[in-house]
Amino acid sequence: MTFTVAVSGASGYAGGEILRLLADHPDFDVRTVTAHSNAGQPLIAVQPHLRSYTHLTLKDTTAENLAGHDIVFLALPHGASGAIAAQLPAETLVIDCGADHRLENKADWAAFYGGDFHGAWTYGVPELPRLSGTQRDRLAKTKRIAAPGCNASTVALSLAPGVRAGVIEAADIVSVLAVGPSGAGKSLKAHLLGSELLGSANPYSVGGVHRHIPEIQQALRWAGGGNPTISFTPVIVPMSRGILATSTARIVPGTDAATVRAAWEDAYAGERFVQLLPAGQFPRTADVLGANTALLGLQIDENSGRVVVVAAVDNLVKGTAGAAIQSANIALGLTESTGLPVNGVAP
């Protein structure tokens, strides 16, 4: 069976990456692409690397243009998808790649985003460990999926195994991330100009104000973390895409190194797209470029009594578009890995 697909925000980075991956998906047929200011242009004019879509023209982003498809991917700015999603038929599988449907707590939304609160959808990180099973179990047959924030899912995947196993404490977590500017979207911003980024590393949203913090805390609560606290500092570095997240947490006293490592080995045993590297090895962002893969390296810091987890993710693939498609595959009962690359691009 072939499923018809519409992609909104198709002129942006996330929308473009969804389309790139869907081009190789045997069960999905992209029929409609939409945009705002770029509506009326050929898709290829704004996404010239997507050569298999030369026949598509960008339409206005309206519920009318998106309805009538089996699947709708919303790759819109935060705050823009909630109202449109509410107008789409209940039988349509809708995947929101923005933040509008990620958070369960209305107070968290008000504190970190503001504006109308649209309620939480099923979170689209299949491998995420929960106290009972994984998030995958909740995605089957759902019709509404909230794709993750790229930084949030990277940190959550890094630490949830230890939280669930009770080998690390969910308080006093520290995460520092090197991130590429594509995570900030395609809109022109002065601080993202090449002349501002090249040769520089630029911290932003310092001091507990980054919007992905409540999303991380929510995921760790699902793993049994009670009331997690995290110091989260992202740093933009001059690579177009990628996240390298270094997260540390206190080890529960009396827990030996083998037991700590076993928590991650058990959580991700058999997972295709989340892989724990052998002891002493750590990932690079180059290793996951273009892949729907999260690579983790783990080390015990004996002096500080902390676990250190280094995670590498392509923010546009496993961090956004790949997670969205992977979750859609599960919801539709398809093979989970269909259309998704596990291998990166090198050099």
Summary of the structure (lengths in Angstrom):
residues: 347
radius of gyration: 19.4
end to end distance: 37.0
largest distance: 63.2
contacts: 1215
relative contact order: 0.15
helix: 30%
strand: 23%
